[in-house]
Amino acid sequence: MMNVIPYEKSVALLADAFREILSVEKVAVKDAYGLISARDVFAVGSIPPFARSTVDGYALSYRDASAASPSVPSLLTLKGEVRMGEVNALSLESGECCYVPTGGMLPAGADSVLMIEDAEVLNGEVYVSRALRKGENVLDRGADVKEGDAVLRSGCRISSAVIGVLLSIGITTIDVFKPLTYYVVSTGDELVSPYDECPLGKIRDTNTSILVSELSKIGTVSGSVLVRDDYPALQEAVRHALSCADVVILSGGSSVGKSDFTSDLFREFGSILFGGVAVKPGKPTLAACAKGKLLVGLPGHPMAAYASCRLILVRALFKACGSDLPAPIVCRASKNFPGGKGRTAVIPVKLRNSPEYTGAEPLFYQSGMLSVISSADGFVLLPDHAEGVDKDAPVEVYLI
């Protein structure tokens, strides 16, 4: 009989185990896309570093145009122009303005910019035919990022936009959690390589490719192997995998049955963290610590293997780094959702957009079905105490 633990506890235990093997390294910001920050990062300067114009136009004091109108325009003396990329030494007095290009530094004495389309220039004078607001068409110093602001928090995944912000304030290296290496062992006498002939009674191995693709998003897959249900062969495969990876994933062989070697293998190489999870699908998921490495056993059915990988293993890794899966989106149930009857229910859904809301339609399946993964847009997680979700009720969807 399999002793199972609650879903959230499995994630917490595995997150603690990940924390024991994670390390921090410094990388170039330009190479940090998709990695997870290991430290808070604070701005060492302001963006922009000076007040600048957001349009091509004429820099002036808004007070000099406060009474301007088409019938009674204000008349300002054109003093000169601002050049891009140069420190502006101009200083405007009352009644003066100067030309400034988009992005140009505002001169002293100016607080607003009149768009060039709204100005008339004649004999060195600028006619302003409308009143300006203070700060109009101006981006003040520090309007984007102020010196000392937190531009990145520990635990955040680094996006291309974050890379741009960091480089714009002169930060070129960053501390991140070093990506782990993974090795996938798929087991089953019934499995053949998807590249080989598949005689009657056999099935093509898909779990290896599914898991390798998913794990490649969070680290490096150092290898994979397909092994028959033979204990010595599995021993050798796991021993080799532990020699070249931080985390070894064994897919299949973890349910209750005569060929289920995973728990015995894990005890041989390490100590069991948990031997089953109260989640549907994914009950046979188990994990163990092995001398600074991790062993994770996933179910053999593709749908269950994928869900357990993403919602237990990947989520635990993110939590160990102070993060989590991307926040779920709130949708409306298109149909009634069944509960898990004492287990956390993982329900794949298809999203349907309408003008009023986004509907989440549950995709019903049997455990051996594979096509549901490719059809799903995300998952709904119903806690073990939930009896289900009524049609039209709000549901949170974790996007795939």
TIRO-727011 format. One record per residue (C-alpha): residue in one letter; x, y, z. Coordinates in Angstrom, 2 decimals. Each point is the difference from the previous one (the first is absolute). Last residue first. Layout:
BEGIN
+------+---------+---------+---------+
| type |      px |      py |      pz |
+------+---------+---------+---------+
|    A |       X |       Y |       Z |
...
+------+---------+---------+---------+
This chain:
BEGIN
+------+---------+---------+---------+
| type |      px |      py |      pz |
+------+---------+---------+---------+
|    I |    1.28 |   25.74 |  -19.92 |
|    L |   -2.14 |    2.58 |    1.74 |
|    Y |   -0.99 |   -0.48 |    3.62 |
|    V |   -3.76 |    0.60 |    0.04 |
|    E |   -1.89 |    1.37 |    3.00 |
|    V |   -3.73 |   -0.66 |   -0.05 |
|    P |   -2.98 |    2.35 |    0.34 |
|    A |   -3.50 |   -1.58 |    0.08 |
|    D |   -1.94 |   -0.14 |   -3.29 |
|    K |   -0.59 |   -3.78 |    0.33 |
|    D |    0.49 |   -1.25 |    3.53 |
|    V |    3.43 |   -0.97 |    1.28 |
|    G |    0.80 |   -3.24 |    1.82 |
|    E |   -0.28 |   -1.59 |    3.45 |
|    A |    3.06 |    1.91 |    1.19 |
|    H |    1.76 |   -1.46 |    3.06 |
|    D |    2.92 |   -1.43 |   -2.00 |
|    P |    0.75 |    3.34 |   -1.62 |
|    L |   -1.04 |    0.59 |   -3.63 |
|    L |    2.88 |    0.89 |   -2.32 |
|    V |   -1.14 |    1.16 |   -3.44 |
|    F |    2.47 |   -0.66 |   -2.78 |
|    G |    0.90 |    1.78 |   -3.23 |
|    D |   -0.53 |    0.41 |   -3.72 |
|    A |   -0.75 |   -3.69 |   -0.53 |
|    S |   -0.27 |   -1.69 |   -3.38 |
|    S |    3.64 |   -1.17 |   -0.16 |
|    I |   -0.24 |   -1.56 |    3.45 |
|    V |   -3.42 |   -1.55 |   -0.72 |
|    S |    1.50 |   -1.95 |   -2.91 |
|    L |    1.85 |   -2.37 |    2.33 |
|    M |   -2.71 |   -2.25 |    1.44 |
|    G |    1.12 |   -2.76 |    2.37 |
|    S |   -1.63 |    1.50 |    3.09 |
|    Q |   -3.44 |    0.45 |   -1.48 |
|    Y |   -1.12 |    3.43 |   -1.10 |
|    F |   -2.38 |    2.89 |    0.59 |
|    L |    1.08 |    3.41 |   -1.20 |
|    P |   -1.57 |    2.65 |    2.21 |
|    E |   -1.16 |    3.15 |   -1.83 |
|    A |    1.33 |    3.29 |    1.35 |
|    G |   -1.89 |    3.04 |   -1.27 |
|    T |    1.58 |    3.39 |   -0.57 |
|    Y |   -2.43 |    2.85 |    0.58 |
|    E |   -2.45 |    2.51 |   -1.51 |
|    P |    1.05 |    0.20 |   -3.66 |
|    S |    0.60 |   -3.77 |   -0.08 |
|    N |    3.20 |   -2.02 |    0.19 |
|    R |    0.04 |   -3.77 |    0.45 |
|    L |    2.86 |   -1.52 |    2.01 |
|    K |    0.54 |   -3.76 |   -0.03 |
|    V |    0.57 |   -1.58 |    3.38 |
|    P |    2.10 |   -2.69 |    1.63 |
|    I |   -1.27 |   -0.95 |    3.47 |
|    V |    2.47 |   -0.76 |    2.80 |
|    A |   -2.09 |   -1.09 |    2.98 |
|    T |    1.50 |    0.13 |    3.48 |
|    R |   -1.15 |   -3.23 |    1.65 |
|    G |   -2.85 |   -0.62 |    2.43 |
|    K |   -2.63 |   -0.59 |   -2.65 |
|    G |    1.84 |    1.92 |   -2.75 |
|    G |   -2.83 |    2.35 |   -0.87 |
|    P |   -1.94 |    0.02 |   -3.27 |
|    F |   -0.24 |    3.22 |   -2.04 |
|    N |   -3.42 |    1.11 |   -1.25 |
|    K |    0.16 |    1.59 |   -3.42 |
|    S |    1.29 |    3.22 |   -1.58 |
|    A |    1.70 |    0.98 |    3.26 |
|    R |    0.86 |    3.68 |   -0.08 |
|    C |    3.59 |    1.21 |   -0.15 |
|    V |    2.49 |    1.49 |    2.45 |
|    I |    3.61 |   -0.13 |   -1.19 |
|    P |    2.58 |   -1.91 |    2.02 |
|    A |    3.19 |    1.69 |    1.20 |
|    P |    3.14 |   -1.30 |   -1.71 |
|    L |    1.29 |   -3.01 |    1.95 |
|    D |    1.71 |    0.92 |    3.22 |
|    S |    2.98 |    2.04 |    1.24 |
|    G |    2.29 |    0.00 |    3.01 |
|    C |    2.61 |   -2.22 |   -1.68 |
|    A |   -1.21 |   -3.08 |    1.87 |
|    K |   -3.52 |    0.96 |   -1.07 |
|    F |    1.08 |   -0.11 |   -3.64 |
|    L |    1.54 |   -3.44 |    0.46 |
|    A |   -3.12 |   -1.28 |    1.74 |
|    R |   -2.18 |    1.27 |   -2.86 |
|    V |    2.18 |   -1.78 |   -2.52 |
|    L |   -0.17 |   -3.31 |    1.88 |
|    I |   -3.63 |    0.08 |    1.19 |
|    L |   -2.19 |    1.80 |   -2.54 |
|    R |    2.20 |   -0.32 |   -3.08 |
|    C |    1.44 |   -3.48 |    0.44 |
|    S |   -3.16 |   -1.35 |    1.62 |
|    A |   -2.18 |    1.29 |   -2.84 |
|    Y |    2.34 |   -1.37 |   -2.68 |
|    A |    0.31 |   -3.43 |    1.60 |
|    A |   -3.76 |   -0.22 |    0.63 |
|    M |   -0.84 |    0.82 |   -3.62 |
|    P |    2.73 |   -2.29 |   -1.31 |
|    H |   -0.99 |   -3.06 |    2.09 |
|    G |    3.17 |   -1.41 |    1.57 |
|    P |   -0.24 |    1.86 |    3.29 |
|    L |    2.97 |    2.06 |    1.19 |
|    G |    2.85 |   -0.99 |    2.32 |
|    V |    2.32 |    2.78 |    1.12 |
|    L |    3.55 |   -0.59 |    1.23 |
|    L |    1.96 |    2.96 |    1.31 |
|    K |    3.74 |    0.46 |    0.43 |
|    G |    2.14 |    1.14 |    2.92 |
|    K |    0.52 |   -3.49 |    1.31 |
|    A |   -3.26 |   -1.54 |   -1.26 |
|    C |   -3.23 |    1.68 |    1.09 |
|    A |   -3.24 |   -1.73 |   -0.97 |
|    A |   -3.24 |    0.74 |   -1.86 |
|    L |   -3.33 |   -1.61 |   -0.84 |
|    T |   -2.85 |    0.53 |   -2.47 |
|    P |   -2.37 |   -3.01 |   -0.06 |
|    K |   -3.12 |    2.21 |    0.58 |
|    G |    0.58 |    2.12 |   -3.09 |
|    P |   -3.46 |    0.54 |   -1.47 |
|    K |   -1.70 |    0.71 |    2.33 |
|    V |    1.95 |    1.16 |    3.03 |
|    A |    0.45 |   -1.50 |    3.45 |
|    V |    3.72 |   -0.52 |   -0.53 |
|    G |    2.10 |   -3.15 |    0.34 |
|    G |    3.19 |   -1.28 |    1.61 |
|    F |    1.43 |    3.10 |    1.65 |
|    L |    3.50 |    1.21 |    0.83 |
|    I |    1.58 |   -3.45 |   -0.36 |
|    S |    3.67 |   -0.32 |    0.95 |
|    G |    2.73 |   -0.78 |   -2.52 |
|    F |    1.41 |   -2.41 |   -2.58 |
|    E |   -1.47 |   -3.29 |    1.21 |
|    R |   -3.15 |    1.62 |    1.32 |
|    F |   -0.52 |    1.62 |   -3.39 |
|    L |    0.41 |   -3.32 |   -1.77 |
|    D |   -2.53 |   -1.71 |    2.26 |
|    S |   -2.50 |    2.83 |   -0.58 |
|    T |    0.53 |   -0.15 |   -3.76 |
|    F |   -0.23 |   -3.74 |   -0.53 |
|    D |   -3.63 |   -0.41 |   -0.90 |
|    S |   -0.02 |   -3.15 |   -2.10 |
|    K |   -2.34 |   -1.99 |    2.28 |
|    G |   -2.47 |    2.83 |    0.38 |
|    V |   -0.89 |    3.14 |    1.93 |
|    S |    0.99 |    3.05 |   -2.02 |
|    S |    3.53 |    1.36 |   -0.29 |
|    G |    1.34 |   -1.94 |   -2.98 |
|    G |   -0.38 |    2.82 |   -2.46 |
|    S |    2.09 |    3.16 |   -0.47 |
|    L |    3.23 |    0.20 |    1.97 |
|    I |    1.32 |    3.55 |    0.25 |
|    V |    3.54 |    0.50 |    1.29 |
|    V |    0.92 |    3.42 |    1.37 |
|    D |    3.51 |    1.39 |    0.37 |
|    A |    1.31 |   -1.83 |   -3.07 |
|    C |    3.07 |   -1.85 |   -1.29 |
|    S |    0.90 |   -2.65 |    2.57 |
|    L |   -3.57 |   -0.32 |    1.22 |
|    A |   -1.07 |   -1.04 |   -3.51 |
|    H |    2.62 |   -2.76 |   -0.11 |
|    R |   -1.20 |   -1.48 |    3.29 |
|    V |   -3.61 |    0.37 |   -1.11 |
|    A |    0.63 |   -1.90 |   -3.25 |
|    E |    2.05 |   -2.69 |    1.74 |
|    Q |   -2.66 |   -0.63 |    2.60 |
|    L |   -2.70 |    0.04 |   -2.67 |
|    A |    1.81 |   -2.72 |   -1.93 |
|    P |    0.48 |   -2.02 |    3.20 |
|    Y |   -3.74 |    0.37 |    0.81 |
|    D |   -1.39 |   -0.88 |   -3.41 |
|    D |   -3.12 |    1.72 |   -1.26 |
|    R |    1.63 |    1.07 |   -3.29 |
|    V |    2.01 |    3.20 |   -0.27 |
|    L |   -0.34 |    3.05 |   -2.27 |
|    V |    2.77 |    2.54 |    0.54 |
|    S |    0.42 |    3.75 |    0.38 |
|    G |    2.87 |    2.45 |    0.20 |
|    S |    1.49 |    3.19 |    1.42 |
|    V |   -3.28 |    1.91 |   -0.02 |
|    T |    0.91 |    3.59 |    0.85 |
|    G |   -2.18 |    2.32 |    2.08 |
|    I |   -3.44 |    1.55 |    0.40 |
|    K |   -1.46 |   -0.05 |   -3.52 |
|    S |    1.99 |   -3.13 |   -0.88 |
|    L |   -2.01 |   -1.82 |    2.66 |
|    E |   -3.22 |    0.32 |   -2.01 |
|    S |    1.51 |   -1.17 |   -3.28 |
|    V |    1.85 |   -2.88 |    1.67 |
|    L |   -3.21 |   -1.01 |    1.76 |
|    I |   -2.10 |   -0.15 |   -3.16 |
|    S |    2.77 |   -1.69 |   -1.99 |
|    T |    0.56 |   -2.71 |    2.61 |
|    N |   -3.71 |   -0.45 |    0.65 |
|    T |   -0.78 |   -0.82 |   -3.63 |
|    D |    1.23 |   -3.60 |   -0.15 |
|    R |   -1.78 |   -1.79 |   -2.82 |
|    I |   -2.34 |   -2.82 |    0.96 |
|    K |    0.40 |   -3.77 |   -0.27 |
|    G |   -2.61 |   -2.76 |   -0.24 |
|    L |   -0.07 |    0.06 |   -3.79 |
|    P |    3.42 |    0.92 |   -1.38 |
|    C |    1.29 |    3.59 |    0.12 |
|    E |    2.87 |    0.46 |   -2.48 |
|    D |    2.66 |    2.33 |    1.29 |
|    Y |    0.30 |    3.81 |    0.15 |
|    P |   -2.57 |    0.36 |    2.80 |
|    S |    2.29 |   -2.25 |    2.06 |
|    V |   -1.79 |   -3.03 |    1.37 |
|    L |   -1.93 |   -0.41 |    3.24 |
|    E |   -1.95 |   -3.05 |    1.20 |
|    D |    2.76 |   -1.26 |    2.28 |
|    G |   -0.13 |    3.35 |    1.82 |
|    T |    2.43 |    2.60 |    1.29 |
|    S |    0.85 |    3.58 |   -0.85 |
|    V |    3.16 |    1.43 |    1.55 |
|    V |    0.40 |    3.76 |   -0.34 |
|    Y |    3.13 |    1.85 |    1.10 |
|    Y |   -0.05 |    3.57 |    1.29 |
|    T |    2.56 |    2.76 |    0.58 |
|    L |   -0.74 |    2.94 |    2.27 |
|    P |    0.02 |    3.65 |   -1.00 |
|    K |    2.18 |    2.16 |    2.27 |
|    F |   -2.23 |    2.32 |    2.02 |
|    V |    0.83 |    3.49 |   -1.14 |
|    D |    2.32 |    2.81 |    1.07 |
|    I |    0.21 |    2.79 |   -2.60 |
|    T |    2.54 |    1.57 |   -2.33 |
|    T |   -0.25 |    3.02 |   -2.33 |
|    I |   -1.78 |    2.57 |    2.17 |
|    G |    0.49 |    3.38 |   -1.72 |
|    I |   -3.43 |    1.51 |    0.54 |
|    S |   -1.19 |   -0.79 |   -3.53 |
|    L |    1.52 |   -3.48 |    0.25 |
|    L |   -2.27 |   -0.90 |    2.89 |
|    V |   -3.09 |    1.43 |   -1.68 |
|    G |    0.64 |   -1.83 |   -3.28 |
|    I |    0.62 |   -3.32 |    1.74 |
|    V |   -3.23 |    0.51 |    1.92 |
|    A |   -1.86 |    0.47 |   -3.30 |
|    S |    1.53 |   -3.20 |   -1.41 |
|    S |   -1.31 |   -1.86 |    3.03 |
|    I |    1.84 |   -1.23 |    3.09 |
|    R |   -2.01 |   -2.34 |    2.19 |
|    C |   -0.55 |    1.56 |    3.42 |
|    G |    1.12 |   -1.78 |    3.15 |
|    S |    2.02 |    2.90 |    1.40 |
|    R |   -1.58 |    3.29 |   -1.01 |
|    L |    0.94 |    2.09 |   -2.99 |
|    V |   -0.06 |    3.76 |   -0.60 |
|    A |   -0.14 |    0.87 |    3.70 |
|    D |    0.17 |    3.80 |    0.01 |
|    G |    3.15 |    1.59 |    1.42 |
|    E |    0.38 |    2.53 |   -2.82 |
|    K |   -3.41 |    0.55 |   -1.51 |
|    V |   -1.22 |   -1.95 |   -3.00 |
|    D |   -2.39 |    1.18 |   -2.73 |
|    A |   -0.73 |    3.56 |    1.15 |
|    G |    3.52 |    0.24 |    1.46 |
|    R |    0.74 |    3.31 |   -1.71 |
|    D |   -3.25 |    1.34 |   -1.42 |
|    L |   -1.48 |   -1.12 |   -3.30 |
|    V |   -1.39 |    3.11 |   -1.69 |
|    N |   -2.79 |    0.36 |   -2.56 |
|    E |   -2.01 |    2.17 |    2.44 |
|    G |    1.85 |    0.50 |    3.29 |
|    K |   -2.03 |    3.06 |    1.01 |
|    R |   -3.08 |    0.08 |   -2.19 |
|    L |    0.16 |    2.03 |   -3.18 |
|    A |   -2.31 |    2.80 |   -1.19 |
|    R |   -0.72 |    0.28 |   -3.72 |
|    S |    1.05 |    2.22 |   -2.90 |
|    V |    3.75 |    0.18 |    0.61 |
|    Y |    1.77 |    2.18 |   -2.60 |
|    V |    3.74 |   -0.57 |   -0.13 |
|    E |    2.38 |    2.82 |   -0.91 |
|    G |    3.20 |   -0.03 |   -2.04 |
|    N |   -1.52 |    1.73 |   -3.01 |
|    L |   -3.12 |   -2.19 |   -0.06 |
|    V |   -0.62 |   -3.35 |    1.61 |
|    E |   -3.50 |   -1.38 |    0.44 |
|    A |   -0.46 |   -2.74 |    2.58 |
|    D |   -2.60 |   -2.73 |    0.53 |
|    E |    1.60 |   -2.50 |   -2.40 |
|    I |    3.37 |    0.49 |    1.74 |
|    M |   -1.55 |   -1.27 |    3.23 |
|    L |    0.38 |    2.48 |    2.86 |
|    V |    2.26 |   -1.33 |    2.74 |
|    S |   -0.28 |    0.59 |    3.74 |
|    D |    2.20 |    0.76 |    3.03 |
|    A |    2.63 |    2.35 |   -1.38 |
|    G |    2.21 |    2.33 |    2.10 |
|    A |    3.09 |   -2.17 |   -0.35 |
|    P |    0.07 |   -1.76 |   -3.33 |
|    L |   -1.95 |   -3.22 |   -0.62 |
|    M |    2.18 |   -2.85 |   -1.22 |
|    G |   -0.96 |   -1.48 |   -3.39 |
|    G |   -1.95 |   -3.22 |   -0.30 |
|    T |   -2.15 |    1.30 |   -2.85 |
|    P |    1.72 |    3.09 |   -1.35 |
|    V |    0.16 |    3.38 |    1.84 |
|    Y |   -0.36 |    3.49 |   -1.52 |
|    C |    0.38 |    2.85 |    2.47 |
|    C |   -2.30 |    2.33 |    1.91 |
|    E |    0.17 |    3.49 |    1.53 |
|    G |   -2.60 |    2.29 |    1.60 |
|    S |    1.34 |   -0.48 |    3.53 |
|    E |    3.65 |   -1.02 |   -0.15 |
|    L |    1.28 |   -3.24 |   -1.40 |
|    S |    3.35 |   -1.57 |    0.90 |
|    L |    1.92 |   -1.85 |   -2.69 |
|    A |    2.96 |   -2.19 |    0.98 |
|    N |   -1.56 |   -3.25 |   -1.18 |
|    V |    2.28 |   -3.00 |    0.35 |
|    E |    0.17 |   -1.65 |   -3.40 |
|    G |   -1.53 |   -3.22 |   -1.29 |
|    M |   -2.64 |    1.72 |   -2.08 |
|    R |    0.54 |    3.71 |   -0.62 |
|    V |   -2.20 |    2.62 |    1.67 |
|    E |   -0.87 |    3.07 |   -2.00 |
|    G |    0.25 |    3.78 |    0.10 |
|    K |   -1.63 |    2.98 |    1.67 |
|    L |   -3.32 |    0.19 |   -1.81 |
|    T |   -1.75 |    3.01 |    1.56 |
|    L |   -3.55 |   -0.68 |    1.11 |
|    L |   -3.33 |    1.51 |   -1.11 |
|    S |   -3.16 |   -1.16 |    1.73 |
|    P |   -3.05 |   -0.36 |   -2.21 |
|    V |   -3.18 |    2.11 |    0.48 |
|    S |   -2.71 |   -1.29 |   -2.35 |
|    P |    1.33 |   -3.55 |   -0.17 |
|    S |    0.58 |    0.01 |    3.77 |
|    A |    2.95 |    0.54 |    2.35 |
|    A |   -0.67 |    1.01 |    3.61 |
|    S |    2.26 |   -2.53 |    1.71 |
|    A |    2.56 |    0.10 |   -2.81 |
|    D |    2.90 |    1.71 |    1.79 |
|    R |   -1.01 |   -1.77 |    3.22 |
|    Y |    0.56 |   -3.36 |   -1.71 |
|    S |    3.69 |    0.79 |   -0.12 |
|    L |    1.44 |   -0.90 |   -3.38 |
|    A |    1.46 |   -2.79 |   -2.12 |
|    Y |   -1.04 |    0.07 |   -3.65 |
|    G |   -0.86 |   -3.08 |   -1.98 |
|    D |    0.91 |   -3.52 |   -1.04 |
|    V |   -1.71 |   -2.25 |    2.54 |
|    T |    0.67 |   -1.89 |    3.26 |
|    S |    2.36 |    2.70 |    1.28 |
|    R |    2.50 |   -0.79 |    2.71 |
|    A |    0.54 |    0.56 |    3.70 |
|    F |    3.32 |   -1.60 |    0.92 |
|    P |    1.29 |   -3.45 |    1.03 |
|    P |   -3.05 |   -1.65 |   -1.56 |
|    I |    0.07 |   -2.35 |    1.74 |
|    S |    1.78 |    0.60 |    3.31 |
|    G |    3.22 |   -1.53 |    1.28 |
|    V |    1.28 |   -2.88 |    2.13 |
|    A |   -3.36 |   -1.75 |   -0.28 |
|    F |   -0.44 |   -2.83 |    2.46 |
|    V |    0.25 |   -3.75 |   -0.63 |
|    D |   -1.39 |   -2.49 |    2.51 |
|    R |    2.01 |   -3.21 |   -0.10 |
|    A |   -0.33 |   -3.52 |   -1.42 |
|    S |   -1.70 |    1.00 |   -3.24 |
|    I |   -1.48 |   -2.88 |   -1.96 |
|    L |    1.15 |   -0.76 |   -3.55 |
|    G |   -2.24 |    0.41 |   -3.05 |
|    Y |    2.27 |    2.54 |   -1.69 |
|    A |    3.30 |    0.39 |    1.89 |
|    D |    2.47 |    0.08 |   -2.89 |
|    K |   -0.10 |    3.77 |   -0.58 |
|    V |    0.16 |    0.51 |    3.77 |
|    A |    3.37 |   -1.75 |    0.11 |
|    V |   -0.01 |   -2.74 |    2.61 |
|    K |    0.86 |   -0.28 |    3.68 |
|    E |   -0.72 |   -3.36 |    1.63 |
|    V |   -2.18 |   -1.21 |    2.86 |
|    S |   -0.47 |   -3.58 |    1.11 |
|    L |   -2.97 |   -2.35 |    0.35 |
|    I |    0.49 |   -3.46 |    1.52 |
|    E |   -1.47 |    0.47 |    3.49 |
|    R |   -2.67 |    2.42 |   -1.22 |
|    F |   -1.27 |   -2.73 |   -2.36 |
|    A |   -0.69 |   -2.27 |    2.97 |
|    D |   -2.02 |    2.71 |    1.75 |
|    A |   -1.99 |    0.53 |   -3.24 |
|    L |   -0.64 |   -3.77 |   -0.16 |
|    L |   -1.48 |    0.06 |    3.47 |
|    A |   -2.14 |    3.07 |   -0.74 |
|    V |   -1.31 |   -1.39 |   -3.30 |
|    S |   -0.89 |   -3.32 |    1.65 |
|    K |   -1.69 |    1.86 |    2.86 |
|    E |   -2.16 |    1.96 |   -2.46 |
|    Y |   -1.17 |   -3.24 |   -1.64 |
|    P |   -0.95 |   -1.77 |    3.22 |
|    I |    1.98 |   -3.14 |    0.91 |
|    V |   -0.47 |   -3.56 |   -1.27 |
|    N |    0.89 |   -3.35 |    1.54 |
|    M |   -0.36 |   -2.58 |   -2.78 |
|    M |   -1.42 |   -3.37 |    1.02 |
+------+---------+---------+---------+
